[in-house]
Amino acid sequence: MGFADDAKDALDATGKKIGRSLDDARERIEDKVDEVKADAKVRQAESDVKRAETERDVTYAKNEFKEDLRDDN
């Protein structure tokens, strides 16, 4: 029975190790997904800032043009 018990223990240990490896792999994948999502949020925020700056610059240019038209009268 000693051999059977040793084999059973070895299989049990191997199963646990495989389970831990799968859990680690799953966690790594989830971590990578979280990183990609965070990077996407940053890119979106940067895009929003650039869009807002462009709108601001257009507004300044429009107002400056209108002011120049008023001064010509």
C-alpha positions in Angstrom: 0.0 0.0 0.0 2.9 2.4 0.5 3.5 2.7 -3.3 -0.2 3.5 -3.9 -0.2 6.0 -1.1 2.9 7.7 -2.4 1.5 7.8 -5.9 -1.8 9.2 -4.6 0.1 11.9 -2.7 2.2 12.7 -5.7 -0.9 13.0 -7.9 -2.5 15.2 -5.3 0.5 17.5 -5.1 0.7 17.6 -8.9 -3.0 18.5 -9.1 -2.6 21.3 -6.5 0.5 22.6 -8.4 -1.4 22.6 -11.7 -4.3 24.4 -10.0 -2.1 27.0 -8.5 -0.4 27.5 -11.9 -3.8 27.9 -13.6 -4.9 30.4 -10.9 -1.6 32.3 -11.4 -2.1 32.4 -15.2 -5.7 33.6 -14.8 -4.6 36.4 -12.4 -1.8 37.4 -14.8 -4.3 37.6 -17.7 -6.7 39.6 -15.5 -3.9 42.0 -14.5 -3.0 42.5 -18.1 -6.6 43.2 -19.0 -6.8 45.8 -16.2 -3.6 47.4 -17.5 -5.0 47.6 -21.0 -8.2 49.1 -19.7 -6.3 51.7 -17.7 -4.2 52.6 -20.7 -7.3 53.0 -22.8 -8.8 55.4 -20.2 -5.6 57.4 -20.2 -5.7 57.7 -24.0 -9.3 58.7 -23.9 -8.6 61.4 -21.3 -5.7 62.7 -23.3 -7.9 62.8 -26.4 -10.6 64.7 -24.5 -8.0 67.2 -23.3 -6.7 67.8 -26.9 -10.3 68.1 -28.1 -11.1 70.7 -25.4 -7.9 72.6 -26.1 -8.8 72.7 -29.8 -12.3 74.0 -29.0 -10.8 76.6 -26.7 -8.4 77.8 -29.4 -11.2 77.9 -32.0 -13.3 80.0 -29.6 -10.4 82.4 -29.0 -9.8 82.7 -32.7 -13.5 83.3 -33.4 -13.8 85.9 -30.7 -10.6 87.6 -31.8 -11.9 87.8 -35.4 -15.2 89.2 -34.2 -13.4 91.8 -32.1 -11.4 92.8 -35.1 -14.6 93.2 -37.1 -16.0 95.5 -34.4 -12.9 97.6 -34.3 -13.1 98.2 -38.1 -16.5 99.8 -37.7 
